[in-house]
Amino acid sequence: MPIVELGVAEAYELLSGRFGIVGLPPLEAIENEDWGRDFLLSRFQELPAQALAEAGLSWDDPDPDEPAVNPSPI
């Protein structure tokens, strides 16, 4: 999933839960602020590309002609 398609709550949960980022402002304080989503997206830039890929995230839309990095078993 492209990171830019994440909602504020989803991005917050990934950053704090999956990636263990601490020190984020409370979700309630940023979810309805213009800067809140931009702030969270900027935190994804600090993460290694491999960690993002393992979480199924990318910065670009996937190319439909390219095979998935980790295709799920059928």
C-alpha positions in Angstrom: 0.0 0.0 0.0 1.3 3.4 -0.8 2.1 5.4 2.4 0.4 8.5 1.0 -2.9 6.5 1.0 -2.8 5.9 4.8 -5.3 7.8 6.9 -4.1 9.6 10.1 -5.3 6.9 12.5 -3.8 4.1 10.4 -0.5 5.8 10.0 -0.4 6.6 13.7 -1.1 2.9 14.6 1.6 1.7 12.2 4.2 4.1 13.5 3.5 3.5 17.2 2.5 -0.1 17.1 4.4 -1.9 14.3 7.5 0.4 14.2 7.6 1.3 17.9 8.0 5.0 17.4 7.6 6.8 20.7 7.2 10.5 21.4 4.3 11.1 18.9 1.7 13.6 20.0 -1.6 12.0 21.1 -3.7 11.0 18.1 -6.6 13.2 19.3 -4.3 16.2 19.1 -3.2 15.7 15.5 -6.0 13.8 13.7 -8.0 16.9 12.7 -5.1 19.2 12.2 -3.7 20.2 8.8 -0.2 19.4 9.9 -1.0 16.1 11.6 -1.0 13.9 8.5 2.1 15.6 7.1 3.9 15.1 10.4 3.1 11.4 10.5 4.1 10.9 6.9 7.4 12.6 7.5 8.1 10.0 10.3 7.8 7.2 7.7 10.8 8.8 5.9 13.0 8.0 8.9 12.3 4.3 8.5 14.4 1.9 6.3 12.9 0.9 3.0 13.2 -2.7 3.9 11.1 -2.2 7.1 8.5 -0.4 5.1 8.4 -3.2 2.5 8.1 -5.9 5.2 5.0 -4.0 6.4 3.6 -3.9 2.9 4.2 -0.2 2.5 5.9 1.8 -0.3 6.2 5.4 -1.4 4.9 4.7 -4.9 1.9 3.1 -6.4 2.7 -0.4 -7.3 3.2 -1.1 -11.0 0.4 -3.5 -12.0 2.9 -5.2 -14.4 5.4 -5.9 -11.6 5.0 -9.0 -9.5 4.3 -8.4 -5.8 7.4 -8.4 -3.5 5.8 -11.0 -1.1 2.9 -12.5 -2.9 0.4 -14.2 -0.6 -0.1 -17.9 -1.1 -3.2 -19.0 -2.9 
